[in-house]
Amino acid sequence: MQNRKILPIIHVLSKLGVFYSLILMIPTLFSYFYVDGTFSAFAKTAFVTLIGSALAWMATLNFQREMRPRDGFTLVVMLWIGFAAISAIPFYLYLPGMSYNEAFFEAMSGLTTTGATVISSLDTLAPTLNFWRHMLNWLGGMGIIVLAVAVLPMLGLGGTQLFKAEIPGIDKDSKMAPRISQVAKKLWISYSVITVSAFFALRWAGMSWFDALCHALSATSLGGFSTHDSSIAYFNSVAIETVLIVVTILGGINFACHFAVVRERSLKSYWNNQESRVMLVLMAVSIIASSLYLWYKNYYASFEEAFRFVSFNFVSIGLANGYANYDFAKWPLIVSLWMFFLSNILANTGSMGGGVKMARVVALAKFSLREMLLLLHPNAVRTVKVNKRLISERTALAVMAFIFVYFMTVIFFTFAQMVAGLDFITAFTATIACITNAGPGLGSVGPAHNYADLTVVQKWLCCIVMLLGRLEIFTVFILFTPAYWKK
């Protein structure tokens, strides 16, 4: 009975595996023309993926059927884990001394757009491997699943259930186009336009062609990988930092809002959208207040200098990108922790950002205010709206359940990391950084360090939290409920 449930999913997974082997040809060709010694690693990975997926496709051909609602959850989780396992192979084959555990961590971090790394020599890393890291960021940003949905009709399978299981937010049934594949294509076209624009803007700002390409891929996806160990501090350029701030903010805003701006030809749509408006105001107030505080405490010689470093890091970490142009671990703990708190709430639904998402925060705040009003006026009738859309009681319960499970997950894995040997600050901020897909934390995983010194257990705990954060927890947790596996 269980085989009948799993084999159709494996059949779809095998089709997507064949598709992913074609994606692997991009870094393979890149390495061929770059001649940096990585061709064999990528060619072998692409070949093994193609043959293995093709064999699985043929072996499960008799189990092909339309996906059911519950199939989407299983397929999404298996897809992310499977693609991370495949993506890790080039790191493992090429880098001497890198264990498969570390290679899987790097791949999972890339695909989930976390941006945490275990590689300590990025400046001298083979260009193709660096390009592959950033390409993983880019693929994971909008979601490999959404890309797969766009091509699933060509593979003979509808992708609605897969799309709903992967896309974050409180309203998964709202569509920007009549057919789900059209939505995916529309998103990817917009995503690509922003990426190309970021590429030329970064080149204009002073980056080399290669650095501009890699950082355009990771900035648009809010992935946070960099080609240098010191991240954006390496460039020491206000122009580059300004471009990255703009691209990061665009990546953290709901794509439906971008479509509205283009359709109406007015930037007012950003301000008229309640979710993006609250995000921008909260971010601006936090940046100004923190800049004044650090200037007052003599951490910087001028307000302008404080504003430069605070604004970049607050936007980057707050929207779960993960770049750094300064070691913010040197700031007072209250400032750094507030920045990590923002990373849990600032990003909009329908964006590449992680965390709870601002729409849920706004909805919960409004329902809390309503409940306080009802304590004073029990017979009052008060509805709750977000962006002029009525939020049902069912949705409110779902929001409260998600936020409760989200922060309980943070607490549980913080304790788990402490049991595994990390100090509290490192354990707590590493968990926050992984579940929000922000990347760097504080302590031994701060911006001046990376995750290389963590033990195998600590790295696997981080991988689990990355996956939970990227797939919004319930998508993963539902697989472990008895009701999910009942007929």
C-alpha positions as CSV (number, residue, x, y, z in Angstrom):
1,M,0.0,0.0,0.0
2,Q,2.8,2.4,0.9
3,N,4.5,1.6,-2.4
4,R,1.4,2.7,-4.3
5,K,1.8,6.1,-2.5
6,I,5.5,6.5,-2.9
7,L,6.2,5.1,-6.4
8,P,4.1,7.7,-8.3
9,I,6.0,10.4,-6.5
10,I,9.3,8.8,-7.3
11,H,8.2,8.7,-10.9
12,V,7.6,12.5,-10.9
13,L,10.9,12.9,-9.0
14,S,12.7,11.0,-11.7
15,K,11.3,13.3,-14.4
16,L,12.5,16.3,-12.5
17,G,15.9,14.6,-12.0
18,V,16.3,14.3,-15.7
19,F,15.4,18.0,-15.9
20,Y,18.0,18.8,-13.2
21,S,20.7,16.9,-15.1
22,L,20.2,19.4,-17.9
23,I,20.6,22.3,-15.5
24,L,23.9,20.7,-14.4
25,M,25.1,21.2,-17.9
26,I,25.3,24.9,-17.3
27,P,28.2,24.7,-14.8
28,T,29.7,21.8,-16.8
29,L,29.9,24.0,-19.9
30,F,31.1,26.9,-17.7
31,S,34.0,24.8,-16.4
32,Y,34.8,23.6,-19.9
33,F,35.4,27.1,-21.2
34,Y,36.9,28.3,-17.9
35,V,39.4,25.4,-17.8
36,D,39.7,25.5,-14.0
37,G,39.8,21.7,-13.4
38,T,36.2,21.2,-12.3
39,F,34.9,19.8,-15.6
40,S,35.2,16.2,-14.6
41,A,33.3,16.7,-11.3
42,F,30.4,18.4,-13.0
43,A,30.3,16.1,-16.0
44,K,30.2,13.0,-13.8
45,T,27.5,14.5,-11.6
46,A,25.3,15.4,-14.7
47,F,25.9,12.0,-16.2
48,V,25.1,10.0,-13.1
49,T,22.0,12.2,-12.4
50,L,20.7,11.7,-16.0
51,I,21.3,7.9,-16.0
52,G,19.9,7.3,-12.5
53,S,16.8,9.5,-13.1
54,A,16.1,7.9,-16.5
55,L,16.3,4.4,-15.1
56,A,14.0,5.4,-12.2
57,W,11.6,7.0,-14.8
58,M,11.4,3.8,-16.8
59,A,11.1,1.6,-13.7
60,T,8.1,3.5,-12.3
61,L,6.4,4.2,-15.7
62,N,3.4,2.0,-14.8
63,F,2.8,4.1,-11.6
64,Q,2.2,7.4,-13.4
65,R,-0.9,9.3,-12.2
66,E,-2.1,12.8,-11.4
67,M,-0.8,14.1,-8.1
68,R,-3.2,14.3,-5.2
69,P,-3.1,17.1,-2.6
70,R,-1.0,15.1,-0.1
71,D,1.5,14.1,-2.8
72,G,2.7,17.7,-3.2
73,F,4.1,17.8,0.4
74,T,6.1,14.5,0.0
75,L,7.4,15.5,-3.4
76,V,8.5,19.0,-2.3
77,V,10.5,17.6,0.7
78,M,12.0,14.8,-1.4
79,L,12.8,17.2,-4.2
80,W,14.7,19.6,-2.0
81,I,16.7,16.9,-0.2
82,G,17.3,15.0,-3.5
83,F,18.5,18.1,-5.4
84,A,20.7,19.1,-2.4
85,A,22.2,15.6,-2.4
86,I,23.0,15.8,-6.1
87,S,24.2,19.4,-5.9
88,A,26.7,18.4,-3.2
89,I,28.5,15.9,-5.5
90,P,30.7,18.5,-7.4
91,F,32.0,20.0,-4.1
92,Y,32.7,16.5,-2.8
93,L,34.5,15.3,-5.9
94,Y,36.6,18.4,-6.5
95,L,37.6,19.8,-3.1
96,P,40.2,17.7,-1.3
97,G,39.5,17.0,2.3
98,M,35.8,18.0,2.1
99,S,33.5,15.4,3.5
100,Y,30.1,14.7,1.9
101,N,28.5,16.0,5.1
102,E,30.1,19.4,4.5
103,A,29.3,19.2,0.8
104,F,25.7,18.5,1.5
105,F,25.6,21.5,4.0
106,E,27.0,23.8,1.3
107,A,24.4,22.6,-1.2
108,M,21.5,22.8,1.2
109,S,22.6,26.2,2.3
110,G,22.7,27.3,-1.4
111,L,19.3,25.9,-2.4
112,T,17.5,27.2,0.6
113,T,19.2,30.6,0.1
114,T,20.6,30.5,3.6
115,G,24.1,31.6,2.4
116,A,25.9,29.9,5.3
117,T,29.2,28.3,4.1
118,V,31.8,25.8,5.3
119,I,34.3,26.9,2.7
120,S,37.1,29.1,4.1
121,S,39.0,30.0,1.0
122,L,36.4,31.6,-1.3
123,D,38.8,34.0,-2.8
124,T,40.9,31.2,-4.3
125,L,38.0,28.7,-5.0
126,A,37.7,27.4,-8.5
127,P,35.5,29.9,-10.4
128,T,33.1,27.3,-11.6
129,L,32.5,26.1,-8.0
130,N,31.9,29.6,-6.9
131,F,29.5,30.1,-9.8
132,W,27.7,26.9,-8.9
133,R,27.2,28.1,-5.3
134,H,25.6,31.3,-6.6
135,M,23.6,29.4,-9.2
136,L,22.2,27.2,-6.4
137,N,21.1,30.4,-4.6
138,W,19.4,31.7,-7.7
139,L,17.6,28.4,-8.4
140,G,16.5,28.1,-4.8
141,G,15.4,31.8,-4.5
142,M,12.2,31.6,-6.5
143,G,12.1,27.8,-5.9
144,I,13.3,25.0,-8.1
145,I,9.7,23.7,-7.6
146,V,8.2,26.7,-9.2
147,L,10.5,26.3,-12.2
148,A,9.6,22.7,-12.3
149,V,5.9,23.6,-12.3
150,A,6.5,25.7,-15.4
151,V,7.8,22.7,-17.3
152,L,5.7,20.0,-15.7
153,P,2.9,20.3,-18.3
154,M,5.6,19.4,-21.0
155,L,6.3,16.3,-18.9
156,G,2.7,15.3,-18.9
157,L,1.8,16.3,-15.3
158,G,0.0,19.1,-13.7
159,G,1.8,21.0,-11.0
160,T,-0.8,22.7,-8.9
161,Q,-0.3,20.7,-5.8
162,L,3.5,21.0,-6.0
163,F,3.2,24.8,-6.4
164,K,0.9,25.1,-3.4
165,A,3.1,23.1,-1.2
166,E,6.2,25.2,-1.9
167,I,4.9,28.8,-2.2
168,P,5.0,30.6,1.1
169,G,2.3,32.8,2.5
170,I,-1.1,32.9,4.1
171,D,-3.1,32.8,0.8
172,K,-1.9,30.1,-1.5
173,D,-5.0,30.1,-3.7
174,S,-4.6,33.6,-5.0
175,K,-3.2,33.6,-8.5
176,M,-1.7,36.2,-10.8
177,A,-2.6,34.2,-13.9
178,P,-5.4,31.6,-14.7
179,R,-3.1,28.6,-14.9
180,I,-0.5,27.7,-12.3
181,S,2.2,27.2,-15.0
182,Q,1.5,30.7,-16.3
183,V,2.1,32.0,-12.8
184,A,5.4,30.2,-12.5
185,K,6.6,31.5,-15.9
186,K,5.5,35.0,-15.1
187,L,7.4,34.9,-11.8
188,W,10.6,33.5,-13.4
189,I,10.5,36.1,-16.2
190,S,10.3,38.9,-13.7
191,Y,12.9,37.2,-11.5
192,S,15.3,37.0,-14.5
193,V,14.7,40.7,-15.4
194,I,15.7,41.8,-11.9
195,T,18.7,39.5,-12.0
196,V,20.0,40.9,-15.3
197,S,19.4,44.5,-14.1
198,A,21.3,43.7,-10.9
199,F,24.2,42.2,-13.0
200,F,24.7,45.4,-15.1
201,A,24.2,47.7,-12.1
202,L,26.8,45.8,-10.1
203,R,29.2,45.9,-13.0
204,W,28.6,49.6,-13.4
205,A,29.2,50.1,-9.6
206,G,32.7,48.6,-9.9
207,M,32.6,44.8,-9.7
208,S,34.3,42.5,-12.2
209,W,32.2,40.7,-14.7
210,F,32.5,37.5,-12.7
211,D,31.8,39.0,-9.3
212,A,28.8,41.0,-10.8
213,L,27.3,37.8,-12.2
214,C,27.7,35.8,-9.0
215,H,26.4,38.6,-6.7
216,A,23.5,39.3,-9.1
217,L,22.4,35.7,-8.7
218,S,22.7,35.6,-5.0
219,A,21.4,39.1,-4.3
220,T,18.2,38.7,-6.4
221,S,17.5,35.4,-4.6
222,L,18.4,36.8,-1.2
223,G,20.9,34.0,-1.0
224,G,23.8,35.8,0.5
225,F,26.7,33.8,-1.0
226,S,29.7,35.8,-1.9
227,T,32.9,35.1,-3.9
228,H,35.0,36.5,-1.1
229,D,35.6,35.4,2.5
230,S,35.0,38.9,3.8
231,S,31.7,39.2,1.8
232,I,30.8,42.7,0.6
233,A,33.4,44.3,3.0
234,Y,36.0,43.1,0.4
235,F,34.8,45.8,-2.1
236,N,34.5,48.7,0.4
237,S,32.3,50.5,-2.1
238,V,29.2,52.6,-1.2
239,A,28.0,52.3,-4.8
240,I,28.0,48.5,-4.7
241,E,26.4,48.5,-1.3
242,T,23.7,50.8,-2.5
243,V,22.9,48.6,-5.5
244,L,22.7,45.5,-3.2
245,I,20.4,47.3,-0.8
246,V,18.0,48.1,-3.6
247,V,18.1,44.6,-5.1
248,T,17.6,43.1,-1.6
249,I,14.6,45.2,-0.9
250,L,13.1,44.3,-4.3
251,G,13.7,40.6,-3.4
252,G,12.0,41.0,0.0
253,I,8.8,42.5,-1.4
254,N,5.8,40.5,-2.7
255,F,6.2,39.9,-6.5
256,A,2.5,40.7,-6.9
257,C,3.4,44.2,-5.7
258,H,6.1,44.4,-8.4
259,F,3.5,43.4,-11.0
260,A,1.1,46.1,-9.7
261,V,3.9,48.7,-10.0
262,V,4.6,47.7,-13.6
263,R,0.9,47.5,-14.5
264,E,0.0,50.9,-12.9
265,R,3.4,52.5,-13.8
266,S,3.6,54.0,-10.4
267,L,5.8,53.4,-7.3
268,K,2.8,54.2,-5.1
269,S,1.8,50.5,-5.3
270,Y,4.6,49.7,-2.9
271,W,3.3,52.2,-0.4
272,N,-0.4,51.3,-0.9
273,N,0.4,47.6,-0.1
274,Q,0.1,47.3,3.7
275,E,2.6,44.5,4.0
276,S,5.4,46.4,2.1
277,R,4.6,49.7,3.8
278,V,4.9,48.2,7.3
279,M,8.1,46.5,6.2
280,L,9.7,49.7,4.9
281,V,8.6,51.8,7.8
282,L,9.8,49.3,10.5
283,M,13.1,48.9,8.6
284,A,13.7,52.7,8.3
285,V,12.9,53.4,11.9
286,S,15.2,50.5,13.1
287,I,18.0,51.7,10.9
288,I,17.8,55.4,12.0
289,A,17.4,54.5,15.7
290,S,20.3,52.0,15.6
291,S,22.6,54.3,13.7
292,L,22.0,57.1,16.3
293,Y,22.6,54.7,19.1
294,L,25.9,53.4,17.7
295,W,27.0,56.9,16.9
296,Y,26.1,58.1,20.5
297,K,28.0,55.1,21.9
298,N,31.1,56.1,19.8
299,Y,31.2,53.0,17.7
300,Y,31.5,55.2,14.7
301,A,33.0,58.7,14.2
302,S,30.0,60.1,12.5
303,F,26.3,59.5,11.9
304,E,26.9,59.1,8.2
305,E,29.4,56.3,8.8
306,A,27.1,54.6,11.3
307,F,24.2,54.9,8.9
308,R,26.2,53.3,6.0
309,F,27.0,50.1,7.9
310,V,23.8,49.8,9.9
311,S,21.6,50.3,6.8
312,F,23.4,47.7,4.7
313,N,23.5,45.0,7.4
314,F,20.0,45.7,8.7
315,V,18.6,45.4,5.1
316,S,20.7,42.4,4.3
317,I,20.1,40.4,7.5
318,G,16.6,41.8,8.2
319,L,15.5,40.6,4.8
320,A,17.4,37.3,5.2
321,N,19.9,38.0,2.5
322,G,23.1,37.4,4.5
323,Y,25.7,39.8,3.1
324,A,27.9,41.8,5.5
325,N,30.1,44.8,5.0
326,Y,31.1,44.9,8.7
327,D,31.5,42.5,11.6
328,F,28.2,43.3,13.3
329,A,29.2,40.9,16.1
330,K,31.2,43.9,17.4
331,W,28.0,45.9,17.9
332,P,26.2,46.0,21.3
333,L,24.2,42.8,21.6
334,I,20.9,44.7,21.7
335,V,21.5,46.1,18.2
336,S,22.5,42.8,16.7
337,L,19.7,40.8,18.3
338,W,17.1,43.4,17.2
339,M,18.5,42.9,13.6
340,F,18.0,39.1,13.9
341,F,14.5,39.7,15.3
342,L,13.7,41.7,12.2
343,S,14.9,38.8,10.0
344,N,12.0,36.8,11.4
345,I,9.3,39.2,10.3
346,L,10.3,41.7,7.7
347,A,10.1,39.7,4.4
348,N,6.8,39.8,2.5
349,T,4.8,36.8,1.4
350,G,5.4,35.9,-2.2
351,S,9.1,37.0,-1.9
352,M,12.4,35.2,-1.6
353,G,12.7,36.1,2.0
354,G,12.3,33.7,5.0
355,G,10.8,33.9,8.4
356,V,7.2,34.3,9.6
357,K,6.4,36.9,6.8
358,M,5.0,40.3,7.4
359,A,1.5,39.5,6.3
360,R,1.2,37.0,9.1
361,V,2.6,39.5,11.6
362,V,0.1,42.2,10.5
363,A,-2.8,39.7,10.6
364,L,-1.8,38.5,14.1
365,A,-1.4,42.1,15.4
366,K,-4.8,43.0,14.1
367,F,-6.5,40.0,15.5
368,S,-4.8,40.7,18.9
369,L,-6.2,44.2,18.8
370,R,-9.6,42.9,17.9
371,E,-9.6,40.5,20.9
372,M,-8.7,43.4,23.2
373,L,-11.6,45.4,21.8
374,L,-14.0,42.5,22.3
375,L,-13.0,42.3,26.0
376,L,-14.2,45.9,26.4
377,H,-17.2,45.5,24.0
378,P,-18.3,41.8,23.9
379,N,-21.1,42.5,21.4
380,A,-19.0,44.5,18.9
381,V,-18.6,43.2,15.4
382,R,-15.1,43.8,14.1
383,T,-13.6,42.2,11.0
384,V,-9.9,42.0,10.2
385,K,-8.5,42.9,6.8
386,V,-5.0,42.8,5.4
387,N,-4.5,44.8,2.1
388,K,-8.3,45.3,2.0
389,R,-8.9,41.6,2.0
390,L,-11.0,40.0,4.7
391,I,-9.1,37.5,6.9
392,S,-11.3,34.6,7.9
393,E,-11.3,33.1,11.4
394,R,-9.9,29.9,9.8
395,T,-6.9,31.8,8.4
396,A,-6.4,33.5,11.7
397,L,-6.1,30.1,13.5
398,A,-3.7,29.0,10.8
399,V,-1.5,32.1,11.3
400,M,-1.5,31.6,15.0
401,A,-0.6,28.0,14.7
402,F,2.2,28.7,12.3
403,I,3.8,31.4,14.4
404,F,3.5,29.2,17.5
405,V,5.2,26.2,15.8
406,Y,7.8,28.5,14.2
407,F,9.0,29.9,17.5
408,M,8.8,26.6,19.3
409,T,11.0,25.2,16.5
410,V,13.5,28.0,17.2
411,I,13.5,27.2,20.9
412,F,13.8,23.4,20.3
413,F,16.7,23.6,17.9
414,T,18.5,26.2,20.1
415,F,18.4,23.7,22.9
416,A,19.4,20.9,20.6
417,Q,22.5,22.9,19.4
418,M,23.4,23.7,23.0
419,V,23.2,20.0,23.9
420,A,25.4,19.4,20.8
421,G,28.0,21.7,22.3
422,L,27.4,25.3,21.2
423,D,27.1,28.3,23.5
424,F,23.8,30.0,23.8
425,I,24.4,33.0,21.6
426,T,25.9,30.9,18.8
427,A,23.1,28.2,19.1
428,F,20.3,30.8,19.2
429,T,21.6,33.0,16.3
430,A,22.6,30.0,14.2
431,T,19.1,28.7,14.5
432,I,17.6,32.0,13.7
433,A,20.0,32.5,10.8
434,C,19.1,29.0,9.4
435,I,15.3,29.1,9.9
436,T,15.1,32.6,8.3
437,N,17.7,31.6,5.7
438,A,19.7,34.6,6.6
439,G,23.2,32.9,6.9
440,P,25.6,34.5,9.4
441,G,24.8,34.6,13.1
442,L,26.8,35.7,16.1
443,G,29.5,33.9,18.2
444,S,31.4,31.3,16.3
445,V,29.1,31.6,13.2
446,G,29.4,35.4,13.0
447,P,30.2,37.4,9.9
448,A,34.0,37.1,10.6
449,H,33.7,33.3,10.7
450,N,31.7,30.6,9.0
451,Y,30.1,27.2,9.8
452,A,33.2,25.1,9.1
453,D,34.1,24.6,12.8
454,L,30.7,23.1,13.7
455,T,30.6,19.4,14.4
456,V,28.9,16.9,12.1
457,V,25.8,16.8,14.4
458,Q,25.6,20.6,14.6
459,K,25.9,21.0,10.8
460,W,23.1,18.4,10.2
461,L,20.9,20.2,12.8
462,C,21.5,23.4,10.8
463,C,20.5,21.6,7.5
464,I,17.3,20.5,9.1
465,V,16.4,24.0,10.2
466,M,17.3,25.4,6.8
467,L,14.9,23.0,5.1
468,L,12.2,23.8,7.7
469,G,12.6,27.5,7.2
470,R,12.6,27.3,3.4
471,L,9.5,25.1,3.2
472,E,7.7,26.9,6.1
473,I,7.8,24.1,8.6
474,F,4.3,22.6,8.1
475,T,5.2,21.2,4.7
476,V,7.9,19.1,6.4
477,F,6.2,18.4,9.8
478,I,3.0,17.1,8.1
479,L,4.9,14.1,6.8
480,F,5.4,12.9,10.4
481,T,1.8,12.9,11.3
482,P,-0.1,9.6,11.4
483,A,-3.1,11.1,9.6
484,Y,-1.0,11.9,6.6
485,W,-0.2,8.3,5.9
486,K,-3.7,6.9,6.5
487,K,-5.7,6.1,3.4
